């Protein structure tokens, strides 16, 4: 539930808009399923901004349904945006 996030975030819809507008420079998914993801966007001066959590509307893994972060990974790969999976606790990327 994005209302319970304790960090800055953008909606999944806004992320998809920026992805299609070629404004996403990198995405980091948290292993194992990518249930959390952080996007880095191009900033106004063409440098990269800090990673921000993709929140409201972001699909979570549902083995009984059609919701999965795998769809996000596919969209990012199709847009040729670099991405990686990170095991929480083994990276200092967000500190």
C-alpha positions as CSV (number, residue, x, y, z in Angstrom):
1,X,0.0,0.0,0.0
2,X,1.7,3.2,-1.2
3,X,0.1,5.2,1.6
4,X,2.3,3.3,4.0
5,X,5.6,4.0,2.2
6,X,8.0,5.8,4.5
7,X,10.1,7.1,1.6
8,X,9.6,9.4,-1.4
9,X,7.9,7.7,-4.3
10,X,6.3,8.2,-7.8
11,X,3.2,6.4,-9.0
12,X,3.6,3.5,-11.4
13,X,1.6,5.5,-14.0
14,X,4.1,8.3,-13.7
15,X,7.0,5.9,-14.0
16,X,5.4,4.4,-17.2
17,X,4.9,7.9,-18.7
18,X,8.6,8.7,-18.0
19,X,9.7,5.3,-19.4
20,X,7.9,5.9,-22.7
21,X,9.3,9.5,-22.8
22,X,12.8,8.2,-22.5
23,X,13.3,9.9,-19.1
24,X,14.3,6.8,-17.1
25,X,18.1,6.1,-17.0
26,X,18.2,3.1,-14.6
27,X,16.0,0.8,-12.5
28,X,17.0,-1.2,-9.5
29,X,14.7,-4.1,-8.5
30,X,14.9,-5.7,-5.1
31,X,15.3,-9.5,-5.2
32,X,13.9,-12.1,-5.4
33,X,10.8,-10.9,-7.3
34,X,11.3,-7.2,-7.8
35,X,8.5,-6.4,-5.4
36,X,10.2,-3.1,-4.7
37,X,11.8,-1.0,-7.4
38,X,13.7,2.3,-7.6
39,X,13.9,4.4,-10.7
40,X,16.5,7.0,-11.6
41,X,15.1,9.7,-13.9
42,X,16.8,12.3,-16.1
43,X,16.8,15.7,-14.3
44,X,16.2,19.1,-15.9
45,X,19.9,19.7,-16.4
46,X,20.4,16.2,-18.1
47,X,22.1,14.8,-15.1
48,X,20.6,11.9,-13.2
49,X,18.5,12.4,-10.2
50,X,18.5,10.2,-7.0
51,X,16.7,6.8,-7.2
52,X,13.1,7.1,-6.2
53,X,10.7,4.3,-5.2
54,X,8.0,3.3,-7.7
55,X,4.9,3.2,-5.5
56,X,1.2,3.6,-6.1
57,X,0.0,1.1,-8.6
58,X,3.2,-0.9,-8.8
59,X,2.4,-4.6,-9.4
60,X,3.3,-7.1,-6.7
61,X,3.9,-10.8,-7.2
62,X,0.7,-12.7,-7.1
63,X,1.2,-16.4,-8.0
64,X,-2.6,-16.8,-8.2
65,X,-3.2,-13.9,-10.5
66,X,-1.8,-11.7,-13.3
67,X,0.0,-9.2,-11.2
68,X,3.8,-9.4,-11.3
69,X,6.9,-7.2,-11.3
70,X,8.1,-9.3,-14.2
71,X,5.9,-7.1,-16.4
72,X,7.8,-4.1,-15.2
73,X,11.2,-5.8,-15.9
74,X,10.0,-6.6,-19.4
75,X,8.9,-3.1,-20.1
76,X,12.2,-1.7,-18.8
77,X,14.2,-4.2,-20.9
78,X,12.1,-3.4,-24.0
79,X,12.9,0.3,-23.5
80,X,16.6,-0.6,-23.4
81,X,16.9,1.0,-19.9
82,X,19.7,-0.6,-17.8
83,X,18.5,-2.4,-14.7
84,X,19.7,-4.8,-12.0
85,X,18.4,-6.9,-9.2
86,X,19.8,-6.3,-5.7
87,X,19.5,-8.5,-2.7
88,X,18.4,-6.3,0.2
89,X,21.0,-6.0,2.9
90,X,23.9,-6.8,0.6
91,X,24.0,-3.4,-1.2
92,X,24.7,0.0,0.1
93,X,23.1,1.6,-2.9
94,X,20.5,3.5,-0.9
95,X,22.5,4.7,2.1
